[in-house]
Amino acid sequence: MRQVKSMTNKTLQSLALLILSAVSLATFGSENVKTVGSISSGTWYEMTSTVMKEPRRFAVHLPRSYSEKKQQTYPVLYVLDGYSTRMRGIGGMIESLSNADLGQQIPEFIVVAIPNTNRSRDLTPTQGDLTYKGKVLDRLSENSGGADTFADFLQDELFPYIESNFRVSSQRGILGMSFGGLFATHLLLTRPDMFDDYLISDATFVWDNNYLNHALKKSLNKLMNKEINAFFGFANNDHLGELGVTNRRWGNDFVEKLQSINNDKLRVTSRYFPEEQHSTVLFLAFYHGLIELYKPSES
């Protein structure tokens, strides 16, 4: 009994010491630490769109030097599927890569992130279901085909607002993944003057039975004299079977056809990420794409 009592006393003493230590640390924290600032990823805005007939939100991330260099203008990157998580991730990536601590591998940018209200409607260029070899993968026929309307919103409403309220240069880029990559590639073909730079990750090339490759054949004349930089990232989606293999094959076909156009000002590069799938490739593709598109030219 004495031994048990002795052990109990030791246990109580140890517990008391732990409590005292915790109280001491808490007291130290409250007396010696104060809030001195916050880290902000950007600012949310909302406009009532006449084109879209609905309110549309967007976020703006400004470069670190924006408030100091009052006369400087900055290129703009428009990020599709621009929810808070993607805005923080891409904004932070761009800020890091443009910082001298990491070799200033790319310029500083103003980043504009655009979230969706109706993703499949706004990002698909034609109306129909998502199908492959006659099998319906996703029923979208009543909720697709609005890409050109969404493009009008960007061109007629969002661009003018950004260009009137922020110190932007004339250079614009667009980042899109999956349906966002489908939309960005559609713009490259149909409205090549909207953007100078296209960063496209694992686009949905199987949309509408190889729509993008068919559309490319009709757009060759539009691209003959355009100065455009485009980067395409591809994931390994072999786990999806023939569907995944076909999407990458049609994507590679598209890149090869673009590269074969007789235009020295049309610069097209691509990269395959064999260790990544559709759901994991985004940030790796954007990281390598940003460096590929914007690395300083060799003197």
MARGULUM-247326 format. One record per residue (C-alpha): residue in one letter; residue number from 0; x negated, y negated, z negated. Coordinates in pm, 1 decimal. Layout:
// residues N
@aa: a | i: NUM | px: X | py: Y | pz: Z
...
//
This chain:
// residues 299
@aa: m | i: 0 | px: 0.0 | py: 0.0 | pz: 0.0
@aa: r | i: 1 | px: -285.9 | py: -238.7 | pz: -82.7
@aa: q | i: 2 | px: -438.0 | py: -170.4 | pz: 259.3
@aa: v | i: 3 | px: -106.5 | py: -240.4 | pz: 432.0
@aa: k | i: 4 | px: -59.1 | py: -556.1 | pz: 227.9
@aa: s | i: 5 | px: -413.5 | py: -668.7 | pz: 311.0
@aa: m | i: 6 | px: -354.8 | py: -611.3 | pz: 683.6
@aa: t | i: 7 | px: -28.6 | py: -803.0 | pz: 663.7
@aa: n | i: 8 | px: -199.4 | py: -1096.6 | pz: 499.0
@aa: k | i: 9 | px: -471.6 | py: -1099.3 | pz: 766.0
@aa: t | i: 10 | px: -209.3 | py: -1088.3 | pz: 1037.4
@aa: l | i: 11 | px: -22.6 | py: -1379.6 | pz: 880.7
@aa: q | i: 12 | px: -343.9 | py: -1575.3 | pz: 848.4
@aa: s | i: 13 | px: -429.4 | py: -1515.2 | pz: 1215.8
@aa: l | i: 14 | px: -80.3 | py: -1619.7 | pz: 1322.7
@aa: a | i: 15 | px: -104.8 | py: -1934.4 | pz: 1114.0
@aa: l | i: 16 | px: -436.6 | py: -2023.6 | pz: 1277.0
@aa: l | i: 17 | px: -287.2 | py: -1977.5 | pz: 1622.9
@aa: i | i: 18 | px: 6.5 | py: -2201.2 | pz: 1537.4
@aa: l | i: 19 | px: -223.4 | py: -2467.1 | pz: 1396.6
@aa: s | i: 20 | px: -440.7 | py: -2450.2 | pz: 1710.0
@aa: a | i: 21 | px: -136.2 | py: -2487.2 | pz: 1934.6
@aa: v | i: 22 | px: -10.2 | py: -2784.9 | pz: 1734.7
@aa: s | i: 23 | px: -356.1 | py: -2939.4 | pz: 1747.2
@aa: l | i: 24 | px: -375.3 | py: -2898.8 | pz: 2125.6
@aa: a | i: 25 | px: -25.7 | py: -3040.6 | pz: 2169.3
@aa: t | i: 26 | px: -114.9 | py: -3338.9 | pz: 1951.2
@aa: f | i: 27 | px: -435.5 | py: -3390.7 | pz: 2148.7
@aa: g | i: 28 | px: -242.4 | py: -3379.7 | pz: 2475.1
@aa: s | i: 29 | px: 21.1 | py: -3631.5 | pz: 2374.1
@aa: e | i: 30 | px: -223.9 | py: -3878.3 | pz: 2223.7
@aa: n | i: 31 | px: -502.2 | py: -3866.4 | pz: 2482.8
@aa: v | i: 32 | px: -331.7 | py: -3803.4 | pz: 2817.8
@aa: k | i: 33 | px: -106.1 | py: -4042.1 | pz: 3004.8
@aa: t | i: 34 | px: 53.9 | py: -4048.9 | pz: 3347.3
@aa: v | i: 35 | px: -142.2 | py: -4274.5 | pz: 3581.4
@aa: g | i: 36 | px: 6.8 | py: -4200.6 | pz: 3923.1
@aa: s | i: 37 | px: 163.1 | py: -3945.7 | pz: 4157.7
@aa: i | i: 38 | px: 81.4 | py: -3769.4 | pz: 4482.8
@aa: s | i: 39 | px: 334.9 | py: -3845.3 | pz: 4756.1
@aa: s | i: 40 | px: 374.4 | py: -3644.1 | pz: 5075.6
@aa: g | i: 41 | px: 594.7 | py: -3894.8 | pz: 5252.1
@aa: t | i: 42 | px: 921.4 | py: -4086.1 | pz: 5251.7
@aa: w | i: 43 | px: 1261.7 | py: -3962.1 | pz: 5364.5
@aa: y | i: 44 | px: 1480.9 | py: -4175.3 | pz: 5588.8
@aa: e | i: 45 | px: 1825.7 | py: -4125.1 | pz: 5738.2
@aa: m | i: 46 | px: 1976.9 | py: -4284.8 | pz: 6046.5
@aa: t | i: 47 | px: 2323.4 | py: -4255.8 | pz: 6190.6
@aa: s | i: 48 | px: 2264.5 | py: -4121.3 | pz: 6539.7
@aa: t | i: 49 | px: 2491.2 | py: -4236.2 | pz: 6818.3
@aa: v | i: 50 | px: 2346.5 | py: -3969.6 | pz: 7047.7
@aa: m | i: 51 | px: 2391.7 | py: -3681.2 | pz: 6803.8
@aa: k | i: 52 | px: 2710.7 | py: -3822.6 | pz: 6649.7
@aa: e | i: 53 | px: 2585.5 | py: -3736.7 | pz: 6301.6
@aa: p | i: 54 | px: 2340.5 | py: -3859.2 | pz: 6036.5
@aa: r | i: 55 | px: 1984.4 | py: -3739.6 | pz: 6099.8
@aa: r | i: 56 | px: 1706.8 | py: -3732.1 | pz: 5843.2
@aa: f | i: 57 | px: 1336.0 | py: -3760.0 | pz: 5903.9
@aa: a | i: 58 | px: 1028.7 | py: -3798.8 | pz: 5686.2
@aa: v | i: 59 | px: 722.4 | py: -4014.0 | pz: 5748.0
@aa: h | i: 60 | px: 375.1 | py: -3933.0 | pz: 5614.5
@aa: l | i: 61 | px: 127.9 | py: -4220.0 | pz: 5643.3
@aa: p | i: 62 | px: -252.8 | py: -4186.4 | pz: 5665.5
@aa: r | i: 63 | px: -459.7 | py: -4261.2 | pz: 5357.5
@aa: s | i: 64 | px: -613.1 | py: -4567.1 | pz: 5524.1
@aa: y | i: 65 | px: -279.2 | py: -4710.5 | pz: 5641.6
@aa: s | i: 66 | px: -241.4 | py: -4972.4 | pz: 5365.9
@aa: e | i: 67 | px: -606.4 | py: -5078.0 | pz: 5384.2
@aa: k | i: 68 | px: -662.1 | py: -5108.0 | pz: 5758.6
@aa: k | i: 69 | px: -388.7 | py: -5355.9 | pz: 5841.1
@aa: q | i: 70 | px: -483.9 | py: -5396.1 | pz: 6206.4
@aa: q | i: 71 | px: -529.9 | py: -5028.0 | pz: 6290.9
@aa: t | i: 72 | px: -275.0 | py: -4829.6 | pz: 6489.2
@aa: y | i: 73 | px: -233.8 | py: -4452.9 | pz: 6461.2
@aa: p | i: 74 | px: -121.8 | py: -4170.5 | pz: 6690.8
@aa: v | i: 75 | px: 199.7 | py: -3994.9 | pz: 6586.9
@aa: l | i: 76 | px: 269.0 | py: -3624.6 | pz: 6544.0
@aa: y | i: 77 | px: 633.9 | py: -3518.1 | pz: 6548.5
@aa: v | i: 78 | px: 694.3 | py: -3196.9 | pz: 6352.5
@aa: l | i: 79 | px: 997.3 | py: -2983.1 | pz: 6438.1
@aa: d | i: 80 | px: 1171.9 | py: -2778.1 | pz: 6167.6
@aa: g | i: 81 | px: 1036.9 | py: -3052.7 | pz: 5943.4
@aa: y | i: 82 | px: 1166.9 | py: -2949.3 | pz: 5603.5
@aa: s | i: 83 | px: 993.7 | py: -3057.2 | pz: 5282.2
@aa: t | i: 84 | px: 766.0 | py: -2752.7 | pz: 5259.1
@aa: r | i: 85 | px: 641.9 | py: -2785.4 | pz: 5616.1
@aa: m | i: 86 | px: 605.9 | py: -3161.1 | pz: 5579.8
@aa: r | i: 87 | px: 387.7 | py: -3122.4 | pz: 5270.7
@aa: g | i: 88 | px: 181.0 | py: -2844.9 | pz: 5425.7
@aa: i | i: 89 | px: 117.1 | py: -3002.8 | pz: 5763.8
@aa: g | i: 90 | px: 77.9 | py: -3353.9 | pz: 5624.4
@aa: g | i: 91 | px: -180.7 | py: -3224.8 | pz: 5377.2
@aa: m | i: 92 | px: -361.0 | py: -3025.1 | pz: 5647.2
@aa: i | i: 93 | px: -385.0 | py: -3327.2 | pz: 5875.6
@aa: e | i: 94 | px: -496.8 | py: -3554.2 | pz: 5591.7
@aa: s | i: 95 | px: -766.8 | py: -3304.3 | pz: 5493.4
@aa: l | i: 96 | px: -897.0 | py: -3243.1 | pz: 5845.0
@aa: s | i: 97 | px: -914.9 | py: -3618.4 | pz: 5911.0
@aa: n | i: 98 | px: -1105.4 | py: -3685.2 | pz: 5588.2
@aa: a | i: 99 | px: -1478.8 | py: -3745.0 | pz: 5590.3
@aa: d | i: 100 | px: -1523.5 | py: -3483.7 | pz: 5316.6
@aa: l | i: 101 | px: -1426.8 | py: -3215.3 | pz: 5569.4
@aa: g | i: 102 | px: -1625.7 | py: -3361.9 | pz: 5856.5
@aa: q | i: 103 | px: -1341.3 | py: -3574.9 | pz: 5994.9
@aa: q | i: 104 | px: -1259.3 | py: -3307.6 | pz: 6251.9
@aa: i | i: 105 | px: -949.1 | py: -3489.1 | pz: 6382.9
@aa: p | i: 106 | px: -822.5 | py: -3848.9 | pz: 6376.6
@aa: e | i: 107 | px: -578.0 | py: -3978.6 | pz: 6118.1
@aa: f | i: 108 | px: -211.3 | py: -3951.8 | pz: 6217.2
@aa: i | i: 109 | px: 128.5 | py: -4077.6 | pz: 6121.4
@aa: v | i: 110 | px: 337.0 | py: -3761.2 | pz: 6078.6
@aa: v | i: 111 | px: 712.7 | py: -3763.7 | pz: 6142.7
@aa: a | i: 112 | px: 895.0 | py: -3450.5 | pz: 6028.6
@aa: i | i: 113 | px: 1244.9 | py: -3378.2 | pz: 6158.7
@aa: p | i: 114 | px: 1459.0 | py: -3119.2 | pz: 5977.5
@aa: n | i: 115 | px: 1751.0 | py: -2949.6 | pz: 6148.4
@aa: t | i: 116 | px: 2123.1 | py: -2989.5 | pz: 6110.5
@aa: n | i: 117 | px: 2197.2 | py: -2717.9 | pz: 6366.5
@aa: r | i: 118 | px: 1874.4 | py: -2546.6 | pz: 6465.9
@aa: s | i: 119 | px: 1985.9 | py: -2314.0 | pz: 6745.1
@aa: r | i: 120 | px: 2200.9 | py: -2585.0 | pz: 6903.9
@aa: d | i: 121 | px: 1927.4 | py: -2848.3 | pz: 6911.5
@aa: l | i: 122 | px: 1624.0 | py: -2639.4 | pz: 7003.7
@aa: t | i: 123 | px: 1756.0 | py: -2415.1 | pz: 7284.0
@aa: p | i: 124 | px: 1760.4 | py: -2547.3 | pz: 7642.5
@aa: t | i: 125 | px: 2041.5 | py: -2329.7 | pz: 7777.8
@aa: q | i: 126 | px: 2365.0 | py: -2194.4 | pz: 7637.0
@aa: g | i: 127 | px: 2396.0 | py: -1825.8 | pz: 7557.7
@aa: d | i: 128 | px: 2323.8 | py: -1550.4 | pz: 7307.9
@aa: l | i: 129 | px: 1972.9 | py: -1442.0 | pz: 7217.0
@aa: t | i: 130 | px: 1947.9 | py: -1116.1 | pz: 7410.8
@aa: y | i: 131 | px: 1689.9 | py: -867.7 | pz: 7529.8
@aa: k | i: 132 | px: 1760.5 | py: -613.3 | pz: 7801.5
@aa: g | i: 133 | px: 2132.0 | py: -663.8 | pz: 7761.7
@aa: k | i: 134 | px: 2130.3 | py: -617.3 | pz: 7383.9
@aa: v | i: 135 | px: 2257.1 | py: -910.5 | pz: 7178.9
@aa: l | i: 136 | px: 2006.2 | py: -994.4 | pz: 6906.3
@aa: d | i: 137 | px: 2187.0 | py: -1305.2 | pz: 6779.7
@aa: r | i: 138 | px: 2524.1 | py: -1441.0 | pz: 6888.2
@aa: l | i: 139 | px: 2455.6 | py: -1803.9 | pz: 6975.5
@aa: s | i: 140 | px: 2668.1 | py: -1868.2 | pz: 7284.6
@aa: e | i: 141 | px: 2885.9 | py: -2117.5 | pz: 7094.7
@aa: n | i: 142 | px: 2590.3 | py: -2273.7 | pz: 6917.9
@aa: s | i: 143 | px: 2310.9 | py: -2328.8 | pz: 7170.6
@aa: g | i: 144 | px: 2205.9 | py: -2531.5 | pz: 7472.4
@aa: g | i: 145 | px: 2171.8 | py: -2874.8 | pz: 7312.2
@aa: a | i: 146 | px: 1799.2 | py: -2931.2 | pz: 7362.7
@aa: d | i: 147 | px: 1843.1 | py: -3214.9 | pz: 7611.3
@aa: t | i: 148 | px: 2080.4 | py: -3401.5 | pz: 7378.9
@aa: f | i: 149 | px: 1832.7 | py: -3363.4 | pz: 7094.9
@aa: a | i: 150 | px: 1557.0 | py: -3487.5 | pz: 7327.1
@aa: d | i: 151 | px: 1770.6 | py: -3794.8 | pz: 7404.7
@aa: f | i: 152 | px: 1796.1 | py: -3860.7 | pz: 7030.7
@aa: l | i: 153 | px: 1417.1 | py: -3847.5 | pz: 6997.4
@aa: q | i: 154 | px: 1352.8 | py: -4062.9 | pz: 7300.5
@aa: d | i: 155 | px: 1629.8 | py: -4320.7 | pz: 7264.8
@aa: e | i: 156 | px: 1666.2 | py: -4354.6 | pz: 6887.6
@aa: l | i: 157 | px: 1385.8 | py: -4203.7 | pz: 6680.1
@aa: f | i: 158 | px: 1088.2 | py: -4316.8 | pz: 6891.3
@aa: p | i: 159 | px: 1204.9 | py: -4681.5 | pz: 6900.5
@aa: y | i: 160 | px: 1256.7 | py: -4686.7 | pz: 6523.9
@aa: i | i: 161 | px: 913.9 | py: -4539.4 | pz: 6448.5
@aa: e | i: 162 | px: 742.2 | py: -4766.7 | pz: 6698.2
@aa: s | i: 163 | px: 917.1 | py: -5077.4 | pz: 6560.0
@aa: n | i: 164 | px: 853.6 | py: -5007.5 | pz: 6193.3
@aa: f | i: 165 | px: 509.4 | py: -4845.5 | pz: 6181.8
@aa: r | i: 166 | px: 172.6 | py: -4927.0 | pz: 6337.7
@aa: v | i: 167 | px: 163.3 | py: -4657.4 | pz: 6600.5
@aa: s | i: 168 | px: -53.0 | py: -4620.1 | pz: 6907.7
@aa: s | i: 169 | px: 82.5 | py: -4500.0 | pz: 7240.1
@aa: q | i: 170 | px: -32.8 | py: -4140.0 | pz: 7176.8
@aa: r | i: 171 | px: 235.2 | py: -3889.5 | pz: 7072.8
@aa: g | i: 172 | px: 211.3 | py: -3521.7 | pz: 6988.3
@aa: i | i: 173 | px: 470.9 | py: -3257.4 | pz: 6904.3
@aa: l | i: 174 | px: 437.3 | py: -2943.5 | pz: 6689.2
@aa: g | i: 175 | px: 688.4 | py: -2662.5 | pz: 6732.1
@aa: m | i: 176 | px: 719.5 | py: -2301.5 | pz: 6616.7
@aa: s | i: 177 | px: 953.6 | py: -2025.1 | pz: 6746.9
@aa: f | i: 178 | px: 1268.6 | py: -2205.2 | pz: 6869.5
@aa: g | i: 179 | px: 1073.9 | py: -2524.9 | pz: 6801.9
@aa: g | i: 180 | px: 804.1 | py: -2397.3 | pz: 7037.4
@aa: l | i: 181 | px: 1071.7 | py: -2317.6 | pz: 7294.8
@aa: f | i: 182 | px: 1200.8 | py: -2674.1 | pz: 7267.3
@aa: a | i: 183 | px: 854.3 | py: -2831.6 | pz: 7289.5
@aa: t | i: 184 | px: 763.7 | py: -2623.5 | pz: 7594.4
@aa: h | i: 185 | px: 1095.4 | py: -2715.2 | pz: 7757.4
@aa: l | i: 186 | px: 1003.9 | py: -3082.3 | pz: 7713.6
@aa: l | i: 187 | px: 658.0 | py: -3023.1 | pz: 7859.8
@aa: l | i: 188 | px: 827.4 | py: -2893.4 | pz: 8174.8
@aa: t | i: 189 | px: 1124.0 | py: -3128.2 | pz: 8205.3
@aa: r | i: 190 | px: 1006.3 | py: -3450.8 | pz: 8036.1
@aa: p | i: 191 | px: 626.9 | py: -3437.7 | pz: 8043.1
@aa: d | i: 192 | px: 599.3 | py: -3811.5 | pz: 7972.8
@aa: m | i: 193 | px: 758.5 | py: -3782.3 | pz: 7627.2
@aa: f | i: 194 | px: 443.0 | py: -3646.0 | pz: 7464.9
@aa: d | i: 195 | px: 72.8 | py: -3639.5 | pz: 7536.6
@aa: d | i: 196 | px: -10.2 | py: -3339.9 | pz: 7318.5
@aa: y | i: 197 | px: 178.4 | py: -3014.6 | pz: 7261.1
@aa: l | i: 198 | px: 95.2 | py: -2776.3 | pz: 6977.3
@aa: i | i: 199 | px: 312.8 | py: -2467.2 | pz: 7020.7
@aa: s | i: 200 | px: 314.6 | py: -2164.8 | pz: 6791.8
@aa: d | i: 201 | px: 474.4 | py: -1832.9 | pz: 6891.0
@aa: a | i: 202 | px: 746.9 | py: -1982.6 | pz: 7108.6
@aa: t | i: 203 | px: 1056.5 | py: -1779.5 | pz: 7193.3
@aa: f | i: 204 | px: 961.2 | py: -1686.5 | pz: 7548.8
@aa: v | i: 205 | px: 1227.8 | py: -1415.4 | pz: 7561.2
@aa: w | i: 206 | px: 1499.9 | py: -1679.9 | pz: 7547.2
@aa: d | i: 207 | px: 1744.2 | py: -1656.9 | pz: 7838.7
@aa: n | i: 208 | px: 1553.8 | py: -1377.3 | pz: 8014.0
@aa: n | i: 209 | px: 1217.8 | py: -1554.6 | pz: 8050.9
@aa: y | i: 210 | px: 1366.5 | py: -1903.0 | pz: 8092.8
@aa: l | i: 211 | px: 1036.7 | py: -2088.1 | pz: 8046.4
@aa: n | i: 212 | px: 852.1 | py: -1905.8 | pz: 8322.4
@aa: h | i: 213 | px: 1142.7 | py: -1955.0 | pz: 8560.5
@aa: a | i: 214 | px: 1161.9 | py: -2323.2 | pz: 8468.4
@aa: l | i: 215 | px: 787.2 | py: -2364.0 | pz: 8524.6
@aa: k | i: 216 | px: 826.5 | py: -2271.3 | pz: 8891.0
@aa: k | i: 217 | px: 1072.9 | py: -2559.7 | pz: 8931.5
@aa: s | i: 218 | px: 852.4 | py: -2806.4 | pz: 8742.4
@aa: l | i: 219 | px: 518.7 | py: -2768.8 | pz: 8920.9
@aa: n | i: 220 | px: 547.5 | py: -3101.3 | pz: 9104.0
@aa: k | i: 221 | px: 620.0 | py: -3287.0 | pz: 8778.9
@aa: l | i: 222 | px: 295.8 | py: -3161.8 | pz: 8628.6
@aa: m | i: 223 | px: 61.1 | py: -3224.6 | pz: 8918.6
@aa: n | i: 224 | px: -63.2 | py: -3566.8 | pz: 8801.9
@aa: k | i: 225 | px: 19.8 | py: -3564.1 | pz: 8431.0
@aa: e | i: 226 | px: -243.4 | py: -3603.9 | pz: 8160.8
@aa: i | i: 227 | px: -138.3 | py: -3348.1 | pz: 7900.0
@aa: n | i: 228 | px: -311.8 | py: -3140.3 | pz: 7632.1
@aa: a | i: 229 | px: -136.9 | py: -2821.2 | pz: 7523.1
@aa: f | i: 230 | px: -230.3 | py: -2547.0 | pz: 7278.2
@aa: f | i: 231 | px: -37.3 | py: -2219.0 | pz: 7248.2
@aa: g | i: 232 | px: -78.5 | py: -1986.1 | pz: 6951.9
@aa: f | i: 233 | px: 42.2 | py: -1625.2 | pz: 6967.3
@aa: a | i: 234 | px: 108.2 | py: -1380.5 | pz: 6685.5
@aa: n | i: 235 | px: 90.0 | py: -1002.0 | pz: 6691.1
@aa: n | i: 236 | px: 454.1 | py: -894.1 | pz: 6692.9
@aa: d | i: 237 | px: 397.0 | py: -536.9 | pz: 6804.9
@aa: h | i: 238 | px: 590.4 | py: -422.3 | pz: 6497.2
@aa: l | i: 239 | px: 902.0 | py: -544.4 | pz: 6681.1
@aa: g | i: 240 | px: 837.6 | py: -295.0 | pz: 6958.1
@aa: e | i: 241 | px: 894.5 | py: -384.7 | pz: 7322.1
@aa: l | i: 242 | px: 1058.3 | py: -714.9 | pz: 7229.7
@aa: g | i: 243 | px: 746.7 | py: -842.3 | pz: 7052.8
@aa: v | i: 244 | px: 509.4 | py: -715.8 | pz: 7321.1
@aa: t | i: 245 | px: 718.9 | py: -874.4 | pz: 7596.3
@aa: n | i: 246 | px: 740.0 | py: -1212.1 | pz: 7424.4
@aa: r | i: 247 | px: 359.9 | py: -1232.9 | pz: 7403.8
@aa: r | i: 248 | px: 316.0 | py: -1109.0 | pz: 7760.8
@aa: w | i: 249 | px: 556.0 | py: -1367.2 | pz: 7898.1
@aa: g | i: 250 | px: 381.3 | py: -1630.2 | pz: 7687.9
@aa: n | i: 251 | px: 43.2 | py: -1535.0 | pz: 7829.1
@aa: d | i: 252 | px: 191.8 | py: -1542.2 | pz: 8181.7
@aa: f | i: 253 | px: 315.4 | py: -1893.6 | pz: 8115.2
@aa: v | i: 254 | px: -23.9 | py: -2014.1 | pz: 7991.3
@aa: e | i: 255 | px: -203.6 | py: -1863.3 | pz: 8291.1
@aa: k | i: 256 | px: 37.3 | py: -2032.0 | pz: 8533.5
@aa: l | i: 257 | px: -11.0 | py: -2366.7 | pz: 8361.2
@aa: q | i: 258 | px: -387.2 | py: -2327.5 | pz: 8374.6
@aa: s | i: 259 | px: -373.7 | py: -2246.7 | pz: 8746.2
@aa: i | i: 260 | px: -209.6 | py: -2579.9 | pz: 8834.2
@aa: n | i: 261 | px: -447.0 | py: -2793.9 | pz: 9035.5
@aa: n | i: 262 | px: -467.5 | py: -3079.7 | pz: 8786.8
@aa: d | i: 263 | px: -788.6 | py: -3157.6 | pz: 8598.0
@aa: k | i: 264 | px: -597.2 | py: -3376.5 | pz: 8351.6
@aa: l | i: 265 | px: -376.0 | py: -3086.3 | pz: 8242.6
@aa: r | i: 266 | px: -573.2 | py: -2916.8 | pz: 7965.5
@aa: v | i: 267 | px: -423.5 | py: -2589.5 | pz: 7840.1
@aa: t | i: 268 | px: -576.3 | py: -2358.4 | pz: 7579.2
@aa: s | i: 269 | px: -441.4 | py: -2065.2 | pz: 7379.4
@aa: r | i: 270 | px: -538.5 | py: -1833.0 | pz: 7097.3
@aa: y | i: 271 | px: -414.6 | py: -1491.7 | pz: 6986.0
@aa: f | i: 272 | px: -400.9 | py: -1410.5 | pz: 6613.9
@aa: p | i: 273 | px: -400.5 | py: -1028.7 | pz: 6595.5
@aa: e | i: 274 | px: -379.5 | py: -1019.3 | pz: 6214.7
@aa: e | i: 275 | px: -73.6 | py: -1244.2 | pz: 6195.8
@aa: q | i: 276 | px: 294.9 | py: -1186.3 | pz: 6260.8
@aa: h | i: 277 | px: 563.7 | py: -1434.0 | pz: 6362.9
@aa: s | i: 278 | px: 637.6 | py: -1521.6 | pz: 6000.8
@aa: t | i: 279 | px: 274.0 | py: -1582.7 | pz: 5901.4
@aa: v | i: 280 | px: 104.8 | py: -1739.4 | pz: 6203.5
@aa: l | i: 281 | px: 234.7 | py: -2095.3 | pz: 6176.0
@aa: f | i: 282 | px: -31.8 | py: -2269.1 | pz: 5966.3
@aa: l | i: 283 | px: -323.2 | py: -2081.9 | pz: 6122.8
@aa: a | i: 284 | px: -199.7 | py: -2170.4 | pz: 6471.4
@aa: f | i: 285 | px: -147.2 | py: -2533.4 | pz: 6379.1
@aa: y | i: 286 | px: -486.6 | py: -2554.6 | pz: 6204.4
@aa: h | i: 287 | px: -678.2 | py: -2422.1 | pz: 6505.4
@aa: g | i: 288 | px: -454.0 | py: -2609.4 | pz: 6747.4
@aa: l | i: 289 | px: -514.1 | py: -2944.6 | pz: 6578.9
@aa: i | i: 290 | px: -889.5 | py: -2895.7 | pz: 6595.5
@aa: e | i: 291 | px: -874.5 | py: -2774.7 | pz: 6956.3
@aa: l | i: 292 | px: -659.7 | py: -3064.9 | pz: 7074.7
@aa: y | i: 293 | px: -812.9 | py: -3346.8 | pz: 6874.6
@aa: k | i: 294 | px: -1174.2 | py: -3259.2 | pz: 6805.0
@aa: p | i: 295 | px: -1410.6 | py: -3544.6 | pz: 6895.2
@aa: s | i: 296 | px: -1537.7 | py: -3523.9 | pz: 7249.8
@aa: e | i: 297 | px: -1901.6 | py: -3438.1 | pz: 7289.3
@aa: s | i: 298 | px: -2109.5 | py: -3734.5 | pz: 7399.7
//
